[in-house]
Amino acid sequence: MAVMTYNVNYRLWDATKVTDLVRENPVDILGLIEPFKEQAEELRDRVQDQYPYYYRATGGGLSLFSRYPIAEAATETLGTPYHSLLAIIDVEGQPVRLVVAHPLAPVSPSNFAYRNQVMVVLASYGAKQSIPTVIMGDFNLTSWSIFFRDFIRSSGLRSVTLGHGLNPTWFYNDVGRSQGWLECLKQSLKIPIDHIFISKDVNVAQVITPSSGISDHRPLIAKLRLK
């Protein structure tokens, strides 16, 4: 089972470039972060042959594309001000709990507090699952943050990058688009803020971060095996 989380950056949206990236990096389950509803539906029309199952969250700018049937899906806040996409995917008869999330970037004290609140409730949610679980998205959180370590400890999940390198996902400009001074400054950052977390009954075969396409985030892909 291959899964991908990809923050497409709605401001830089280009349906053709996103479609090309998705087709060049085929996975079974794709969590798309940030697209407007119209953008996500435009991509759905272009890749429906590859992903016949689709769910659009009612908040949070989150979309789920799947090669496997989506047995159930919902948009939940889990007691926070922000939305997460919760689903169960039927992977050849094996139910898999999937969560796609996008906590706020900690650019202000309030955003910092809200991001950390989301991480706490997602950890609690993950710890309660009794089936194979994948929680993925843009968490605006580096893997050396104390809040990252707290999430791992509280959830009982682990990052797919453990033993597979650092795999930074932001900030990138792989298409060479023109940039302002702030983007040029961000180019010096190469940090892992997009993550895939898995339960103990899931093994990792490979982790890949292909080109960012038009976005400033690189996709994070994990090839997984259910035990």
WOGIUR-V385935 format. One record per residue. N is the residue number from 1. RES is the residue in one small letter. D_FIRST is the distance of its C-alpha to the first C-alpha in whole Angstrom. Layout:
N_RES_D_FIRST ; N_RES_D_FIRST
This chain:
1_m_0 ; 2_a_4 ; 3_v_7 ; 4_m_10 ; 5_t_14 ; 6_y_17 ; 7_n_20 ; 8_v_22 ; 9_n_25 ; 10_y_27 ; 11_r_30 ; 12_l_29 ; 13_w_27 ; 14_d_27 ; 15_a_25 ; 16_t_26 ; 17_k_24 ; 18_v_21 ; 19_t_20 ; 20_d_21 ; 21_l_19 ; 22_v_16 ; 23_r_16 ; 24_e_17 ; 25_n_13 ; 26_p_11 ; 27_v_8 ; 28_d_6 ; 29_i_8 ; 30_l_11 ; 31_g_14 ; 32_l_17 ; 33_i_20 ; 34_e_24 ; 35_p_24 ; 36_f_27 ; 37_k_26 ; 38_e_28 ; 39_q_26 ; 40_a_22 ; 41_e_24 ; 42_e_25 ; 43_l_21 ; 44_r_20 ; 45_d_23 ; 46_r_22 ; 47_v_18 ; 48_q_18 ; 49_d_18 ; 50_q_14 ; 51_y_14 ; 52_p_16 ; 53_y_15 ; 54_y_17 ; 55_y_19 ; 56_r_21 ; 57_a_22 ; 58_t_26 ; 59_g_27 ; 60_g_25 ; 61_g_24 ; 62_l_20 ; 63_s_18 ; 64_l_15 ; 65_f_13 ; 66_s_11 ; 67_r_10 ; 68_y_10 ; 69_p_13 ; 70_i_14 ; 71_a_16 ; 72_e_18 ; 73_a_19 ; 74_a_22 ; 75_t_23 ; 76_e_25 ; 77_t_27 ; 78_l_27 ; 79_g_31 ; 80_t_30 ; 81_p_32 ; 82_y_28 ; 83_h_25 ; 84_s_22 ; 85_l_19 ; 86_l_18 ; 87_a_16 ; 88_i_14 ; 89_i_11 ; 90_d_11 ; 91_v_8 ; 92_e_10 ; 93_g_13 ; 94_q_11 ; 95_p_12 ; 96_v_10 ; 97_r_13 ; 98_l_12 ; 99_v_15 ; 100_v_16 ; 101_a_19 ; 102_h_22 ; 103_p_25 ; 104_l_28 ; 105_a_29 ; 106_p_32 ; 107_v_35 ; 108_s_37 ; 109_p_38 ; 110_s_37 ; 111_n_34 ; 112_f_33 ; 113_a_34 ; 114_y_32 ; 115_r_29 ; 116_n_29 ; 117_q_30 ; 118_v_27 ; 119_m_25 ; 120_v_27 ; 121_v_26 ; 122_l_22 ; 123_a_23 ; 124_s_25 ; 125_y_22 ; 126_g_19 ; 127_a_22 ; 128_k_22 ; 129_q_19 ; 130_s_19 ; 131_i_15 ; 132_p_12 ; 133_t_12 ; 134_v_11 ; 135_i_14 ; 136_m_14 ; 137_g_17 ; 138_d_20 ; 139_f_22 ; 140_n_25 ; 141_l_25 ; 142_t_25 ; 143_s_24 ; 144_w_27 ; 145_s_28 ; 146_i_30 ; 147_f_28 ; 148_f_25 ; 149_r_26 ; 150_d_27 ; 151_f_24 ; 152_i_22 ; 153_r_25 ; 154_s_25 ; 155_s_22 ; 156_g_21 ; 157_l_17 ; 158_r_17 ; 159_s_16 ; 160_v_13 ; 161_t_16 ; 162_l_18 ; 163_g_19 ; 164_h_17 ; 165_g_20 ; 166_l_21 ; 167_n_19 ; 168_p_22 ; 169_t_21 ; 170_w_25 ; 171_f_27 ; 172_y_27 ; 173_n_29 ; 174_d_27 ; 175_v_29 ; 176_g_32 ; 177_r_33 ; 178_s_37 ; 179_q_37 ; 180_g_39 ; 181_w_40 ; 182_l_38 ; 183_e_35 ; 184_c_37 ; 185_l_37 ; 186_k_33 ; 187_q_32 ; 188_s_33 ; 189_l_31 ; 190_k_27 ; 191_i_26 ; 192_p_22 ; 193_i_22 ; 194_d_19 ; 195_h_16 ; 196_i_13 ; 197_f_14 ; 198_i_12 ; 199_s_14 ; 200_k_15 ; 201_d_13 ; 202_v_10 ; 203_n_10 ; 204_v_10 ; 205_a_10 ; 206_q_11 ; 207_v_12 ; 208_i_14 ; 209_t_16 ; 210_p_18 ; 211_s_21 ; 212_s_22 ; 213_g_23 ; 214_i_26 ; 215_s_25 ; 216_d_26 ; 217_h_22 ; 218_r_20 ; 219_p_16 ; 220_l_14 ; 221_i_11 ; 222_a_8 ; 223_k_6 ; 224_l_5 ; 225_r_6 ; 226_l_8 ; 227_k_11
